[in-house]
Amino acid sequence: MTAPHSTQIGPLTLTTWSDGALDIPAAYFPNAYIKAESVRFGANLWQATTGDRVVLIDAGSGMFLKERFAETGQVHDGLGAGGIDPQAVTDIIITHMHADHIGGLVKDGVSAYPQAGIHISADEWGFWTDPDLASKMPEDMAPMIALLQMIAGILADQVIPHDGEADLGDGLRLLPAPGHTPGHCVVEITGGDETVLILGDAVVSGDLQFPNPDVTYQLDANPAQAVATRKALLARIADEGLRFAVTHLPHPGLGRLTRDGDGFVFTPAL
Ligand SMILES: [Zn+2]
């Protein structure tokens, strides 16, 4: 397992864990020209430690995607083995409910972090837990919906839904950033005089989407909305000189942006 990376944001320690990697078919980027057959994704998740709180931001794939993506679920595999202490986690913030972000919340059929409140957009929670969802979506999404609803059922007692922007205390804010999913959010962390944005899947491939934010992704629920959200976030990051992090960049996926024409150039900033 890749060693975790830590950085300070004022009094808050942000630790980036690698949950592994995924090779995504190039065809999942329908409006990009890609020479290779696949695009390699990292799989970062975060632990924000401040005061008496230990806050996870997303939780990786857990055991649920190993059949298709053998390198996933590494944080889950290491739980209790010198990594994150599951009993010590006080809060979990979820950017969105795809399985590579919430699968790790379940271990052996029960909640992996039983003491934690799980903060999530009410829109996101409502969308995926709708009992009629499968009948409204393409048939090939049925297995994924069944998996997410099974996971959601295990976690329901711990969930704290939030409408719109939410102040979660200790410099942590949940901000709506829809498009990739209906209730996708980013996390804004402010500590001392620094603000850092955790983008989740508002960007999925830095190689493709920093130079051209118009590149869409097959799993975006609303591609046009995802593009608009991505452009607004990347512009803010560049114009305010913020550090930011992305789930699927290579670990640890922390950097800054400068503008370059209609796109952006990424520079690591650890
Ligand atoms: Zn993802």
Residues whose N, C-alpha, C, O or C-beta is under 5 A from the ligand:
A	BS01	ZN	D100 D201
